[in-house]
């Protein structure tokens, strides 16, 4: 059944006749359903507005030329006080400039919330265009007059000076509704000092996402830390870190560790008196973050670390938006600090970072069996899981010695690994792990009794999606290894992963037999199993071997 279109006139019938409604387009932003904020701000999905109502009796030739492009966007609508001179059909340049800045800034404040929930500092490919961007150097919005029941196109050139290239921001409201509702409710039901401080913090957060270099992002993130430490005046990092750290610590020992980290992030000398602090080296010594930290993943992790401190602090004070006095927040910070410092020690193990391995054991066990069938003379060589997992890390160029790397076993039958050197069932590996040169591997085993392919698909879809890591922990992996083939994962998910900021590597069958999307980075799982067993790749296999038809019907 075709969905009925929304009417601006009906949705804003409660407004006085001297009011107007601003309709601001947001390109590269899709939302699953109409979303209402505080009763008077509406976000309309693309192509869901009745445009004939908006046009009314006014026929603007300049708008008609770009009408289709304008409406090919999500529209944010909100009440606005129009300048009186709009009735005559023209605006003074200064009045027009003020009106555009006011309308587009208000729309930016709204979209900033979604950027905060969905985007990250280190890697991002889901940024929408800036509010009001239409095409080329043109931006603007429609001003719908309640009195005239018609809209006027207010436009300007070169107000938005850059265009974002990416996959666009896709918001499924039902999946993130509690977080979305909570932030908008906190910020828009309260017009207080605290809510305005958080709005500005989200503005700075959004600006960081659009910066072109990691050095720019780092410097602006440190500025945001300074702002949150004291929004009213300059304060040394020594005091700022004491404000920020309690919201990211679980104990006194971790609180001290974070405070020490801020020394490295800001200004710190080594035992020889050499400056190793990142911000001081960038500002005073003309260095870049890339010249100070050599491993690319460590640069990403520094940005993640700052994002962690910022997001935990913002989320920690959102509850206090009804308050109109920053001293109240300082009291709460002190309470938080005291509660953290009362706990001597907390978690002391390694943390996960950016990498994950997902193994479809319904597939892998069959692949291991086939290697033994190809090379039956090696049946006495037992399959060693630790060696296999470490070879995956080497094959995929994953080197995270100071971090955990989760390995997820997914299976429908609780068998043992074929011809392994242990008799463990797959379920018995859950919770086990080991340290190797490339990282600490931690195994999680999940048995799926029904709808196995759907679970594998939904798991993969979730991991390749982009959301703020600290709102959705499962999306933090930007280096993904999937060991699977002959699954039901649609090509569109592989294409989405390829086009995103994430790196996907498949461990699959060779090009003759695979059913996977063929434009993904991959390695031949048969070769990796052979390497695990010490079988030379040039060794002849069993002649005329027929692969198992039930598993590979088209092979």
Helices and strands as residue ranges (DSSP letters): H 8-11, E 20-26, E 29-31, E 35-37, E 41-44, H 51-55, H 61-71, E 74-80, G 84-88, H 93-118, E 133-135, E 138-145, E 150-157, E 169-171, H 173-188, H 193-209, H 214-229, H 237-244, G 245-248, H 252-265, H 278-285, H 289-292, H 296-317, G 318-320, H 326-341, E 352-360, H 361-374, G 376-378, H 385-395, E 404-411, G 426-429, E 433-436, E 439-447, H 452-464, G 473-475, E 479-483, H 491-498, E 503-508, E 521-524, H 525-533
